[in-house]
Amino acid sequence: MQREMTRLLGPDYESLFVARSHGGLVDAANARYWISTRTEEVLQQKLDQMSGGAIAICGPRGVGKSTLLKKACQGILKGRPDRHFHVIVSTPANYRPEEFLLSLFQSVCRNYLALYGRRPRGLFLIRSQARTAHWPRRLYLTARRWVLLLVGVGLVALAIQGAVRELGGAAYRSVRPAVSGWVASGWQWTMTTWHDSPSLARLVLCAVGLVLMWRADVKSWLSGRPVRRLIHDCHNYLNLVQSIQTVGTTTSLGASRGGVTLGIGRNSGSTSRTFTYPELVWEFRSLLTRISAIERKDDWKVFIGIDELDRLGSTEQARAFLAEIKAIFDVPRVYFVLSVSDDVGAAFIRRGLPTRDVIDSSLEDVMVVEPRTLPESGALLQTRVPGFTDPFVALVHALSGGIPRDLIRYTRKVTEIHRRSGQAGLAALARELLWEEATQALSGFRVLLARQEGSARSAQTVHDLHTLISLIRSADPSRANPEVEQRIFRLAHMAHPPHADSTEPADELAQPWEELSCYLHFIGTLLEVFARPNYAARKAAYTGPTKPDGDLQRLAEARLEMAVSSHSSRKILQQLRTQWALRPAALPPATQQPAPPPSGLRPDSRVIAPGSRTP
């Protein structure tokens, strides 16, 4: 049966889209879909070698910095959660240092109260009503603890006294007339055992007394005093930083006799003020020091996560931010984990050069998060979309460049196209997805071109792009369309927009056009790799350990290289096209010819298996 099913499916059976579930795409932020990588191991090793301080996580947007920051702060880098106290806050786009530190102060106090099941106190009237409502339960718990403690101590003291049998006999004689029946029989047996076996009686009394004392939880009651004091201080800190308190005192003295009145009055008042910034820093450092020292266990650490630092806008703003708050970074057993942009990470890496700045003095280390490799992307998608086969993994990995956020986004698009069109083959799904990407890129450039000065001169270009977009949208993605691909490649190899005068000096559209044309070159290459039949045979022929330029990981590298240099990205694409024996996208010089294809493969990338018919 397996052989027959394999014959019916054909050699390219992995090119059929079959996904058993897609819950990992719907709930993308769920921690159950997180997978461990080598980056997490390196970050854990760095944290284990630090006794506190600040460490930054940098990388491109969407690479997973926030997820890694949460895992580090929650203590689940090792696969099991450690007992950490953590607070995670996001940096606002516009901030004042005092306001941010006040917000962080409040978050630490609230999270510490929540750690012990407490809630911040409200206004005075509301707080009075709430505390009154909880008084019966608090009174019951306190009374129960005292009763257990006193009874337990009394039983232990009774057991170690020498006259315990006489006391038991007196109790027996005083109670005997008041009991009868089975109660009297039980009491008589108890007293007989009491008199005949004094050692056993003392042992039972000691055991019961110790159990009651253990239930009273004296140790935690005594050791919990620093915790209760710190909880009380957190309430006070919240009141100080959230409200202004006013206290007034009035004193009067008066006397009246014979119609003559003599009075003396005195009024005094005081109003609390907010902390100055140095006082705020000192109080916050003091609070963090107490929280980190409240537990003597080695696994107790305090983590403060500051996310979205790359939203500040520029590297200079990030430097100013670090300069303002770096005074709170050097608290023992307190770890600050920051997510920063690539520019901040690059500035720290250049610390060995003569130029030194505040980034070097603020951070202990910088962890660079690299995009996922093709095997890592496959593992991520298999966790979220079981049954997602390797050809589709390679397609979305190339489009996303290995960025997890874009990887999930393109996988959602593939699933959406499959549900909308009913297509299950790799070629049809890849063609529709890539055509949609091309139309979005062309539409964005049309809008940019129409907003420029002298748009009348570029009217023909705008119209031509509109014609191409209409042609792509009206084409049938279930079948190949050579005209669409030729037009895409023609635009990809134009040095200037259509109908533009090449003799004119370069304007502000030169860079956007270069980026668009490079992206269209990338889309065209993906069409020739994934939107052709016999993908499995072509991949086996053109990839391997001896053919590094043909590795599909190179497509993801070309996608990432566009953010650095479009010319470098084109070179990577050209090397892969040469290795895969793809037809030249443009008419090259006669001296530049692609490498001859391996035996059994034509230059048009179609595989002719022995004994099979030519499609």
C-alpha positions as CSV (number, residue, x, y, z in Angstrom):
1,M,0.0,0.0,0.0
2,Q,2.8,2.4,0.8
3,R,4.5,1.8,-2.5
4,E,1.2,2.3,-4.4
5,M,0.5,5.5,-2.6
6,T,4.0,6.7,-3.3
7,R,3.6,5.9,-7.0
8,L,0.3,7.8,-7.2
9,L,1.7,10.8,-5.3
10,G,4.8,11.0,-7.5
11,P,8.3,11.9,-6.6
12,D,7.3,15.5,-5.7
13,Y,4.8,14.6,-3.0
14,E,6.2,17.0,-0.5
15,S,5.1,19.8,-2.7
16,L,1.5,19.3,-1.6
17,F,0.2,21.6,1.1
18,V,-1.1,19.5,4.0
19,A,-1.5,21.2,7.4
20,R,-3.2,19.3,10.2
21,S,-3.7,22.3,12.4
22,H,-2.7,26.0,12.5
23,G,-3.3,26.9,16.1
24,G,0.3,28.2,16.4
25,L,-0.5,30.8,13.8
26,V,-3.6,32.1,15.5
27,D,-2.1,32.3,19.0
28,A,1.4,33.4,17.9
29,A,2.4,34.8,21.3
30,N,1.6,31.7,23.3
31,A,4.6,30.4,25.3
32,R,3.7,26.8,24.4
33,Y,5.0,27.3,20.9
34,W,8.3,28.8,21.9
35,I,11.3,26.6,21.0
36,S,14.8,26.8,22.4
37,T,17.7,27.8,20.2
38,R,21.5,28.1,20.6
39,T,21.0,31.8,21.3
40,E,19.2,31.1,24.5
41,E,22.0,28.8,25.7
42,V,24.5,31.6,25.1
43,L,22.4,34.1,26.9
44,Q,22.0,31.8,29.9
45,Q,25.7,31.3,30.0
46,K,26.3,35.1,30.0
47,L,23.8,35.6,32.8
48,D,25.4,32.8,34.9
49,Q,28.7,34.6,34.7
50,M,27.3,37.9,36.0
51,S,26.4,38.9,39.6
52,G,24.1,41.6,38.3
53,G,24.1,44.5,35.8
54,A,22.6,45.2,32.4
55,I,22.8,43.1,29.3
56,A,21.3,44.2,26.0
57,I,19.7,42.1,23.3
58,C,20.1,43.5,19.8
59,G,19.0,42.4,16.3
60,P,16.7,43.3,13.5
61,R,13.0,44.0,14.1
62,G,10.9,40.9,14.4
63,V,13.9,38.6,15.1
64,G,12.5,37.6,18.6
65,K,14.2,40.1,21.0
66,S,11.0,40.5,23.0
67,T,10.4,36.8,23.3
68,L,14.0,36.2,24.4
69,L,13.7,39.0,26.9
70,K,10.6,37.5,28.4
71,K,12.1,34.0,28.6
72,A,15.2,35.5,30.4
73,C,13.2,37.5,32.9
74,Q,10.8,34.6,33.6
75,G,13.7,32.2,34.1
76,I,12.6,29.7,31.5
77,L,15.8,29.7,29.3
78,K,16.7,26.3,30.8
79,G,13.4,24.8,30.0
80,R,12.0,25.0,33.5
81,P,11.0,28.2,35.3
82,D,13.3,29.3,38.1
83,R,12.1,31.3,41.1
84,H,12.7,34.8,39.8
85,F,11.1,38.1,40.7
86,H,10.7,39.9,37.4
87,V,9.2,43.1,36.0
88,I,8.9,43.8,32.2
89,V,8.1,47.3,31.0
90,S,8.1,48.9,27.6
91,T,9.9,52.1,26.7
92,P,7.6,54.9,25.4
93,A,8.5,56.7,22.2
94,N,8.6,60.0,24.0
95,Y,9.7,60.1,27.7
96,R,11.1,62.0,30.5
97,P,13.6,60.2,32.7
98,E,11.7,61.0,35.9
99,E,8.4,59.8,34.5
100,F,9.9,56.5,33.2
101,L,11.6,55.8,36.5
102,L,8.4,56.6,38.4
103,S,6.5,54.2,36.2
104,L,9.2,51.5,36.7
105,F,9.1,52.1,40.5
106,Q,5.3,51.6,40.6
107,S,5.6,48.4,38.5
108,V,8.1,46.9,40.8
109,C,6.0,47.7,43.9
110,R,2.8,46.3,42.3
111,N,4.5,43.1,41.1
112,Y,6.1,42.5,44.5
113,L,2.7,42.9,46.1
114,A,1.2,40.5,43.6
115,L,3.9,38.0,44.3
116,Y,2.5,37.6,47.8
117,G,-1.1,37.9,46.8
118,R,-1.6,41.5,47.8
119,R,-3.3,44.3,46.0
120,P,-2.3,48.0,46.0
121,R,-4.3,50.1,48.4
122,G,-6.8,52.5,46.9
123,L,-8.0,55.9,48.1
124,F,-8.4,56.4,51.9
125,L,-12.2,55.9,52.0
126,I,-12.1,52.9,49.7
127,R,-9.1,51.5,51.6
128,S,-11.0,51.8,54.9
129,Q,-14.0,50.0,53.6
130,A,-11.9,47.3,52.0
131,R,-9.8,46.7,55.1
132,T,-13.0,46.6,57.2
133,A,-14.4,43.9,54.9
134,H,-11.3,41.8,55.4
135,W,-11.1,42.2,59.2
136,P,-13.2,39.0,60.1
137,R,-11.0,36.8,58.1
138,R,-7.7,38.4,59.3
139,L,-9.0,38.1,62.9
140,Y,-9.9,34.5,62.4
141,L,-6.5,33.6,60.9
142,T,-4.6,35.4,63.7
143,A,-6.7,33.8,66.4
144,R,-6.4,30.3,64.9
145,R,-2.6,30.7,64.8
146,W,-2.4,31.8,68.4
147,V,-4.7,29.0,69.6
148,L,-2.7,26.3,67.8
149,L,0.5,27.7,69.1
150,L,-0.7,28.0,72.8
151,V,-2.4,24.6,72.8
152,G,0.7,23.0,71.2
153,V,3.1,24.6,73.7
154,G,0.8,23.6,76.6
155,L,0.6,19.9,75.5
156,V,4.4,19.7,75.2
157,A,4.9,21.4,78.6
158,L,2.3,19.0,80.1
159,A,4.1,15.9,78.7
160,I,7.4,16.8,80.2
161,Q,6.1,17.5,83.7
162,G,6.6,14.9,86.5
163,A,3.1,15.1,87.9
164,V,1.3,14.4,84.6
165,R,-0.4,11.2,86.0
166,E,-1.8,12.9,89.1
167,L,-3.2,15.7,86.9
168,G,-4.7,13.1,84.6
169,G,-6.3,11.3,87.5
170,A,-7.8,14.5,88.9
171,A,-9.2,15.3,85.5
172,Y,-10.6,11.8,85.3
173,R,-12.4,12.0,88.7
174,S,-13.8,15.4,88.0
175,V,-15.3,14.5,84.6
176,R,-16.4,10.9,85.3
177,P,-19.8,11.7,86.9
178,A,-20.8,13.8,83.9
179,V,-20.2,11.2,81.2
180,S,-21.9,7.9,80.5
181,G,-22.3,5.2,77.8
182,W,-19.7,4.8,75.2
183,V,-18.2,8.2,76.1
184,A,-17.5,6.9,79.6
185,S,-16.0,3.7,78.2
186,G,-13.7,5.6,75.9
187,W,-12.7,8.0,78.6
188,Q,-12.0,5.1,81.0
189,W,-9.8,3.4,78.5
190,T,-7.9,6.6,77.9
191,M,-7.3,7.1,81.5
192,T,-6.3,3.5,82.1
193,T,-3.8,3.8,79.3
194,W,-2.7,7.1,80.8
195,H,-1.9,5.5,84.2
196,D,-0.6,2.2,83.0
197,S,1.7,3.6,80.2
198,P,3.0,7.0,81.2
199,S,5.8,6.9,78.6
200,L,3.3,6.3,75.8
201,A,1.1,9.1,77.1
202,R,3.9,11.6,77.2
203,L,5.0,10.6,73.7
204,V,1.5,11.1,72.4
205,L,1.2,14.5,74.1
206,C,4.5,15.6,72.6
207,A,3.6,14.4,69.1
208,V,0.2,16.2,69.2
209,G,1.8,19.4,70.6
210,L,4.5,19.5,68.0
211,V,2.0,18.9,65.2
212,L,-0.1,21.8,66.5
213,M,2.9,24.0,66.8
214,W,3.9,23.1,63.2
215,R,0.5,23.9,62.0
216,A,0.8,27.3,63.6
217,D,3.8,27.9,61.3
218,V,5.9,29.8,63.8
219,K,9.0,29.8,61.6
220,S,7.4,31.5,58.7
221,W,5.7,33.9,61.1
222,L,9.0,35.0,62.5
223,S,11.0,34.8,59.2
224,G,8.2,36.6,57.4
225,R,8.6,39.8,59.3
226,P,11.1,41.3,56.7
227,V,8.7,40.3,53.9
228,R,5.8,41.9,55.7
229,R,7.8,45.0,56.4
230,L,8.8,45.2,52.7
231,I,5.2,44.8,51.6
232,H,4.3,47.6,54.0
233,D,7.0,49.8,52.4
234,C,5.8,49.0,48.9
235,H,2.3,50.3,49.9
236,N,3.9,53.4,51.3
237,Y,6.1,53.9,48.1
238,L,3.0,53.6,45.9
239,N,1.2,56.2,48.0
240,L,4.2,58.6,47.8
241,V,4.7,58.4,44.1
242,Q,1.0,58.4,43.2
243,S,-0.4,61.0,45.4
244,I,0.4,64.1,47.5
245,Q,-0.5,63.8,51.1
246,T,-1.5,66.7,53.3
247,V,-1.5,66.6,57.2
248,G,-3.0,69.4,59.3
249,T,-3.0,70.0,63.0
250,T,-5.2,72.5,64.9
251,T,-4.7,73.4,68.6
252,S,-7.1,75.8,70.5
253,L,-7.5,76.9,74.1
254,G,-10.4,79.0,75.4
255,A,-12.0,80.2,78.6
256,S,-15.3,82.0,79.3
257,R,-16.3,83.7,82.5
258,G,-18.6,86.6,83.2
259,G,-19.1,87.4,79.6
260,V,-15.4,87.7,78.8
261,T,-14.0,85.1,76.5
262,L,-10.3,84.4,76.0
263,G,-9.1,82.1,73.3
264,I,-5.8,81.0,71.9
265,G,-5.6,79.1,68.6
266,R,-2.8,77.5,66.6
267,N,-2.9,75.9,63.1
268,S,-0.1,73.9,61.5
269,G,0.1,71.7,58.4
270,S,2.5,69.9,56.2
271,T,2.3,68.6,52.6
272,S,4.4,65.9,51.1
273,R,6.4,66.6,48.0
274,T,7.5,64.3,45.2
275,F,10.9,62.8,45.1
276,T,13.6,64.7,43.3
277,Y,15.4,62.6,40.6
278,P,18.5,61.8,42.8
279,E,16.2,60.8,45.7
280,L,14.1,58.7,43.4
281,V,17.1,56.9,42.1
282,W,18.4,56.3,45.7
283,E,15.0,55.0,46.9
284,F,14.6,52.7,43.9
285,R,18.1,51.3,44.3
286,S,17.3,50.7,48.0
287,L,14.1,48.9,47.2
288,L,15.8,46.6,44.6
289,T,18.6,45.9,47.1
290,R,16.1,44.8,49.7
291,I,14.1,42.7,47.3
292,S,17.2,40.9,46.0
293,A,18.4,40.2,49.6
294,I,15.0,39.1,51.0
295,E,15.7,35.5,49.9
296,R,19.0,33.8,50.8
297,K,18.6,31.1,48.1
298,D,21.0,31.0,45.2
299,D,18.3,30.7,42.6
300,W,16.5,33.9,43.8
301,K,17.2,36.7,41.4
302,V,15.6,40.0,40.4
303,F,15.1,40.6,36.6
304,I,14.0,44.0,35.2
305,G,13.1,43.8,31.5
306,I,13.1,47.0,29.5
307,D,11.6,46.3,26.1
308,E,11.2,48.3,22.9
309,L,14.2,50.6,23.4
310,D,14.5,50.6,19.6
311,R,11.3,52.6,19.5
312,L,13.1,55.7,20.8
313,G,13.9,56.7,17.2
314,S,17.6,57.3,17.0
315,T,20.8,56.1,18.5
316,E,21.4,59.4,20.2
317,Q,18.0,59.1,22.0
318,A,19.0,55.6,23.1
319,R,22.3,56.9,24.4
320,A,20.6,59.7,26.3
321,F,18.1,57.2,27.8
322,L,21.0,54.9,29.0
323,A,22.9,57.9,30.4
324,E,19.9,58.9,32.6
325,I,19.0,55.5,34.0
326,K,22.4,53.7,34.2
327,A,22.7,54.7,37.9
328,I,20.2,51.9,38.8
329,F,22.1,49.2,36.9
330,D,24.7,48.2,39.4
331,V,22.6,46.6,42.1
332,P,23.8,43.2,43.3
333,R,21.7,40.2,42.1
334,V,19.6,42.5,40.0
335,Y,19.7,41.9,36.3
336,F,18.5,44.4,33.7
337,V,17.7,42.9,30.3
338,L,17.2,45.5,27.5
339,S,16.2,45.1,23.9
340,V,18.0,47.6,21.7
341,S,18.5,48.3,18.0
342,D,21.3,47.2,15.8
343,D,22.9,50.6,16.0
344,V,23.3,50.4,19.8
345,G,24.7,46.9,19.5
346,A,27.2,48.1,16.9
347,A,28.3,51.0,19.1
348,F,29.0,48.6,22.0
349,I,30.9,46.3,19.6
350,R,33.2,49.2,18.6
351,R,34.2,49.7,22.3
352,G,37.7,48.4,21.5
353,L,38.3,51.5,19.3
354,P,39.6,54.7,20.8
355,T,36.1,56.2,20.8
356,R,34.1,55.3,24.0
357,D,30.7,56.5,25.0
358,V,27.9,55.9,27.5
359,I,26.8,52.6,25.9
360,D,30.2,51.0,26.9
361,S,29.9,52.2,30.5
362,S,26.2,51.2,30.9
363,L,26.1,47.7,29.6
364,E,27.9,44.6,30.8
365,D,27.5,42.7,27.5
366,V,25.4,42.7,24.3
367,M,23.8,39.6,22.9
368,V,23.2,39.6,19.1
369,V,20.2,37.7,18.0
370,E,20.7,36.3,14.5
371,P,17.8,35.4,12.2
372,R,16.8,31.7,12.1
373,T,18.5,29.3,9.8
374,L,16.5,27.1,7.4
375,P,16.5,24.1,9.9
376,E,15.5,26.4,12.8
377,S,12.7,27.8,10.8
378,G,11.5,24.3,9.9
379,A,11.5,23.4,13.6
380,L,9.5,26.6,14.5
381,L,6.9,26.0,11.8
382,Q,6.5,22.3,12.6
383,T,5.7,23.3,16.2
384,R,3.1,25.8,15.1
385,V,1.8,24.1,11.9
386,P,2.3,20.3,12.0
387,G,2.6,18.9,8.5
388,F,4.1,22.0,6.9
389,T,6.5,20.3,4.5
390,D,10.1,21.4,3.6
391,P,9.3,23.1,0.2
392,F,6.9,25.5,1.8
393,V,9.3,26.0,4.8
394,A,12.0,27.0,2.3
395,L,9.6,29.4,0.5
396,V,8.4,31.3,3.5
397,H,12.0,31.2,5.0
398,A,13.4,32.8,1.9
399,L,10.7,35.5,1.9
400,S,11.1,36.3,5.6
401,G,14.9,36.1,5.6
402,G,14.6,33.9,8.7
403,I,12.9,36.7,10.8
404,P,10.4,34.8,13.0
405,R,7.7,37.5,12.9
406,D,7.8,37.6,9.1
407,L,8.0,33.8,9.0
408,I,4.7,33.5,10.8
409,R,3.2,36.3,8.7
410,Y,4.0,34.6,5.4
411,T,2.9,31.2,6.7
412,R,-0.4,32.7,7.4
413,K,-0.6,34.0,3.9
414,V,0.1,30.6,2.4
415,T,-2.6,29.1,4.6
416,E,-5.0,31.8,3.6
417,I,-4.3,31.4,-0.1
418,H,-4.8,27.6,0.3
419,R,-8.2,28.1,1.9
420,R,-9.3,30.8,-0.6
421,S,-8.2,29.1,-3.8
422,G,-8.3,25.5,-2.9
423,Q,-4.9,25.0,-4.5
424,A,-2.6,22.5,-2.8
425,G,0.5,22.4,-5.1
426,L,3.7,24.3,-4.4
427,A,3.9,25.9,-7.8
428,A,0.4,27.4,-7.7
429,L,0.6,28.6,-4.1
430,A,4.1,30.1,-4.5
431,R,3.0,31.8,-7.7
432,E,0.0,33.5,-6.1
433,L,1.9,34.5,-3.0
434,L,4.9,35.9,-5.0
435,W,2.6,37.8,-7.4
436,E,0.8,39.3,-4.5
437,E,4.1,40.4,-3.0
438,A,5.1,42.0,-6.4
439,T,1.8,43.9,-6.7
440,Q,2.2,45.3,-3.2
441,A,5.7,46.5,-3.8
442,L,4.7,48.1,-7.2
443,S,1.7,49.8,-5.6
444,G,3.8,51.3,-2.8
445,F,6.3,52.7,-5.3
446,R,3.4,54.1,-7.4
447,V,2.1,56.1,-4.4
448,L,5.6,57.3,-3.7
449,L,6.1,58.4,-7.3
450,A,2.8,60.2,-7.5
451,R,3.6,62.3,-4.4
452,Q,6.8,63.7,-6.0
453,E,7.1,67.1,-7.6
454,G,6.7,67.1,-11.3
455,S,4.4,64.1,-11.2
456,A,3.2,65.0,-14.8
457,R,6.6,63.9,-16.2
458,S,6.2,60.5,-14.4
459,A,2.6,60.0,-15.4
460,Q,3.6,57.4,-18.1
461,T,5.6,55.5,-15.5
462,V,2.7,55.5,-13.0
463,H,0.4,54.3,-15.8
464,D,2.8,51.5,-16.9
465,L,3.1,50.3,-13.3
466,H,-0.7,50.3,-13.0
467,T,-1.0,48.2,-16.2
468,L,1.5,45.7,-14.8
469,I,-0.4,45.5,-11.5
470,S,-3.7,44.9,-13.4
471,L,-2.0,42.2,-15.5
472,I,-0.7,40.3,-12.5
473,R,-4.1,40.5,-10.6
474,S,-6.0,39.2,-13.6
475,A,-3.6,36.3,-14.3
476,D,-4.5,32.8,-13.3
477,P,-2.0,31.6,-10.6
478,S,-2.8,28.0,-11.3
479,R,-0.8,28.2,-14.6
480,A,2.5,29.8,-15.4
481,N,2.4,33.2,-17.1
482,P,5.7,33.9,-19.0
483,E,4.5,37.5,-19.8
484,V,4.1,38.4,-16.2
485,E,7.6,37.1,-15.3
486,Q,9.2,38.8,-18.2
487,R,7.8,42.1,-17.3
488,I,8.9,41.7,-13.7
489,F,12.4,40.8,-14.7
490,R,12.5,43.7,-17.2
491,L,11.7,46.2,-14.4
492,A,14.2,44.4,-12.1
493,H,17.1,45.2,-14.5
494,M,16.2,48.8,-15.3
495,A,18.7,51.3,-13.8
496,H,15.9,54.0,-13.8
497,P,12.1,53.9,-13.7
498,P,10.5,53.5,-17.1
499,H,10.4,56.6,-19.3
500,A,12.9,58.4,-17.0
501,D,15.8,60.3,-18.5
502,S,19.0,58.6,-17.6
503,T,20.9,61.9,-18.1
504,E,19.1,63.7,-15.3
505,P,21.0,63.8,-12.0
506,A,20.0,61.3,-9.4
507,D,17.1,62.4,-7.2
508,E,15.4,61.1,-4.1
509,L,13.7,58.4,-6.1
510,A,17.0,56.7,-7.1
511,Q,17.4,54.8,-3.9
512,P,13.7,53.6,-3.7
513,W,13.9,52.5,-7.3
514,E,17.1,50.5,-6.7
515,E,15.4,48.8,-3.7
516,L,12.3,48.0,-5.7
517,S,14.2,46.6,-8.6
518,C,16.3,44.5,-6.4
519,Y,13.2,43.1,-4.6
520,L,11.6,42.4,-8.0
521,H,14.8,40.5,-9.0
522,F,14.4,38.5,-5.8
523,I,10.7,37.8,-6.5
524,G,11.6,36.6,-10.0
525,T,14.2,34.3,-8.7
526,L,11.8,32.7,-6.2
527,L,9.3,32.2,-9.0
528,E,11.8,30.3,-11.1
529,V,12.9,28.2,-8.1
530,F,9.5,27.4,-6.5
531,A,6.9,28.0,-9.2
532,R,8.3,25.4,-11.6
533,P,7.4,21.6,-11.7
534,N,9.7,18.9,-10.3
535,Y,11.0,20.9,-7.4
536,A,12.3,17.9,-5.5
537,A,14.4,16.7,-8.4
538,R,15.8,20.1,-9.1
539,K,16.7,20.7,-5.5
540,A,18.5,17.3,-5.3
541,A,20.5,18.2,-8.5
542,Y,21.5,21.7,-7.7
543,T,22.1,21.6,-3.9
544,G,24.5,19.6,-1.8
545,P,27.6,19.9,0.3
546,T,29.8,20.6,-2.8
547,K,27.4,23.3,-4.1
548,P,27.2,26.0,-1.4
549,D,26.0,28.7,-3.8
550,G,22.9,26.6,-4.6
551,D,21.8,26.2,-1.0
552,L,18.3,27.6,-0.4
553,Q,19.6,29.4,2.7
554,R,21.3,31.8,0.3
555,L,17.9,33.1,-0.7
556,A,17.2,34.2,2.9
557,E,20.7,35.8,3.0
558,A,19.9,37.7,-0.1
559,R,16.6,38.9,1.4
560,L,18.4,40.2,4.6
561,E,21.2,41.7,2.5
562,M,18.7,44.1,0.9
563,A,18.7,46.1,4.1
564,V,22.4,46.6,3.8
565,S,23.2,46.8,0.1
566,S,21.0,46.0,-2.9
567,H,24.1,45.4,-5.0
568,S,25.4,42.8,-2.7
569,S,22.0,41.1,-2.6
570,R,22.0,41.0,-6.4
571,K,25.4,39.2,-6.4
572,I,24.1,36.5,-4.0
573,L,21.1,36.0,-6.3
574,Q,23.3,35.8,-9.4
575,Q,25.5,33.1,-7.8
576,L,22.4,31.0,-6.9
577,R,20.9,31.5,-10.4
578,T,24.2,30.3,-11.9
579,Q,24.3,27.2,-9.6
580,W,20.6,26.4,-10.4
581,A,21.2,26.9,-14.2
582,L,18.4,29.4,-14.4
583,R,18.0,31.3,-17.7
584,P,19.5,34.8,-17.5
585,A,17.0,37.3,-16.3
586,A,18.3,39.9,-18.7
587,L,20.5,39.8,-21.9
588,P,24.0,39.5,-20.5
589,P,27.2,40.0,-22.5
590,A,28.2,37.2,-24.7
591,T,31.1,36.3,-22.3
592,Q,28.7,35.7,-19.4
593,Q,27.0,32.4,-19.7
594,P,25.4,30.4,-16.9
595,A,27.0,27.1,-15.8
596,P,25.9,24.1,-17.8
597,P,23.2,22.1,-16.1
598,P,23.9,18.7,-14.6
599,S,23.2,15.7,-16.8
600,G,19.4,15.0,-17.1
601,L,18.4,18.6,-16.6
602,R,17.6,21.2,-19.2
603,P,18.5,24.9,-18.9
604,D,14.8,25.7,-18.3
605,S,15.1,23.9,-15.0
606,R,12.7,21.0,-15.9
607,V,13.7,17.6,-14.8
608,I,13.4,14.7,-17.3
609,A,13.4,11.5,-15.4
610,P,14.3,8.3,-17.3
611,G,11.2,6.6,-18.7
612,S,8.9,9.5,-18.0
613,R,7.1,11.7,-20.4
614,T,8.1,15.3,-20.9
615,P,5.5,17.7,-19.4
